[in-house]
Structures are given as C-alpha cells and as structure tokens.
Amino acid sequence: MSIANLIHKIKARAHLDTLTIMYLCIISLVGLSSFWLGRLSQSDQGAKALPTITTSQVGPVVDLLNKDLGASVLGSKKEYVASKNGKMYYPLDCSGAKRIKVENQIFFATAEEAEKSGFILSTSCQK
C-alpha cells in the first residue's frame, strides 16, 4: 500500500480533502516533537543539576571559619551580622545578611553591640 492509496482511503472514509489531511499531519508532528524535546530537556537538567546546599549544612562551616579567624563572639549568641566593608548590620534571617561574603562577616549578639561598633541597622530588614 502506497501513501497515495492511504490518503485516498482516508479521504473516502472521512470526507477530508488533501489540505486538511496535511494540516492534521503537521499539527500531530509538531505536538509530538515538542513533547519529545521537552522530555529531552528534562533529562539533561536532571543529569547536570547541582546539589542543593541548605543553611544547616553551611552553618557549621561558617562557625568553623569564624573560630579560625577569631571573628566569633565567644560565649554569646549570634543574632546580627555586618560586613567588615560596609556600614550596615542585619538580623541573621534578613535577605541582606545572606548576601554578605563569609570572609567579610562580623557577628554581634545584640543590636546595641553592633551600633557601638559603628554600624547602622539596615532599613530593609527592620523588625
């Protein structure tokens, strides 16, 4: 059976013309190709995805670095952080605190301690 015979049988049964059959084939091929391209892109992302690092994994590393650098406040709780290159301090849960490089972080137990050191509370992180 040739393609011409197949098209003739489809036209006879469904009463469709050649242009309509061509459009249906194109739409079907576009749909299938976009489906498979989507599947291919998902499999590539899964293979190359980087592992997610959580704050619970980073915290001990930061504490270790601070102990080695002598920047931690011994015997006190860390509530605020500032950059040694900046003028503002942030609560630890503020988004601005997360942008400070680890090597530039200075920790404070209280807001008063940070202000005594010359830092100002960030306006974007006020509670």
Secondary structure, DSSP 8 states (H G I E B T S, - for coil): --HHHHHHHHHHHH---HHHHHHHHHHHHHHHHHHHHHHHHHHHHHHH------HHHHHHHHHHHHHHHT-S-TTS---EEEETTSSEEEETTSTTGGGS-GGGEEEESSHHHHHHTT-EE-GGG--
